[in-house]
Amino acid sequence: QVQLVESGGGLVQPGGSLRLSCAVSGSIFSIVAMGWYRQAPGKQRELVASIIKGGSTNYADSVKGRFTISSDNAKNTVYLQMNSLKPEDTAIFYCNARGVPGPIDYWGQGTQVTVSS
C-alpha cells in the first residue's frame, strides 16, 4: 500500500518558479520509477518528467531546460523544480510511482499549478 502526497502547487506569474514535492510512503522497496504527470482541463494526462531507479531522468520536450526532477532518498520524496513557467503549463500535476510486480502505478491526489497570463 503505497501512498503519494503532492504539495507545492499554487498560482504563479509567467516566468516564475514553483517546486512540487511528492512524499512517498509504504512499500517503497517495490518502486522502480517515479514521474510527474499533468492534466489540463479537457486534455489527457501527459508525462512531464520521470526518474528511474538508478538516477536516469527523462523530460517532455515542452519542459526540457525548464523543469528538473530529483529525489531525496533520505526523505522518501521526489521533487519537480519548475522554472520559467508559462501559461500553457497550467494543469493539475500528479505524482506517479511505478512498482513491481505488475507493473502497477500509484498516483497522488494532484496539486494545481496555475500560471496566469
HUBELSUL-V601908 format. One record per residue. N is the residue number from 1. RES is the residue in one small letter. SS is DSSP state (hx for helix, st for strand, lp for the rest). PHI is phi in whole degrees, -180 to 180 (* if undefined). Layout:
n->(N;N)
res->(RES;RES)
ss->(SS;SS)
phi->(PHI;PHI)
//
This chain:
n->(1;2;3;4;5;6;7;8;9;10;11;12;13;14;15;16;17;18;19;20;21;22;23;24;25;26;27;28;29;30;31;32;33;34;35;36;37;38;39;40;41;42;43;44;45;46;47;48;49;50;51;52;53;54;55;56;57;58;59;60;61;62;63;64;65;66;67;68;69;70;71;72;73;74;75;76;77;78;79;80;81;82;83;84;85;86;87;88;89;90;91;92;93;94;95;96;97;98;99;100;101;102;103;104;105;106;107;108;109;110;111;112;113;114;115;116;117)
res->(q;v;q;l;v;e;s;g;g;g;l;v;q;p;g;g;s;l;r;l;s;c;a;v;s;g;s;i;f;s;i;v;a;m;g;w;y;r;q;a;p;g;k;q;r;e;l;v;a;s;i;i;k;g;g;s;t;n;y;a;d;s;v;k;g;r;f;t;i;s;s;d;n;a;k;n;t;v;y;l;q;m;n;s;l;k;p;e;d;t;a;i;f;y;c;n;a;r;g;v;p;g;p;i;d;y;w;g;q;g;t;q;v;t;v;s;s)
ss->(lp;lp;st;st;st;st;st;lp;lp;st;st;st;st;lp;lp;lp;lp;st;st;st;st;st;st;st;st;lp;lp;hx;hx;hx;st;st;st;st;st;st;st;st;st;lp;lp;lp;lp;lp;lp;st;st;st;st;st;st;st;lp;lp;lp;lp;st;st;st;lp;lp;lp;lp;lp;lp;lp;st;st;st;st;st;st;hx;hx;hx;lp;st;st;st;st;st;st;lp;lp;lp;lp;hx;hx;hx;lp;st;st;st;st;st;st;st;st;st;lp;lp;lp;lp;st;st;st;st;lp;lp;lp;st;st;st;st;st;st;lp)
phi->(*;-89;-122;-125;-128;-92;-156;107;-72;166;-101;-142;-80;-53;90;-81;-133;-143;-123;-92;-124;-134;-89;-112;-138;107;-82;-64;-63;-89;-80;-113;-159;-128;-151;-114;-116;-140;-140;-88;-55;76;-116;-79;-67;-129;-75;-99;-157;-143;-134;-97;-54;113;110;-66;-124;-140;-136;-65;-57;-69;-119;-59;87;-115;-109;-136;-99;-151;-139;-122;-62;-64;-99;51;-133;-114;-122;-132;-86;-118;-116;49;-65;-119;-55;-71;-80;-59;-178;-87;-100;-119;-88;-128;-127;-102;-120;-127;-77;140;-65;-126;-106;-111;-129;-81;-81;96;-136;-79;-117;-124;-111;-73;-99)
//
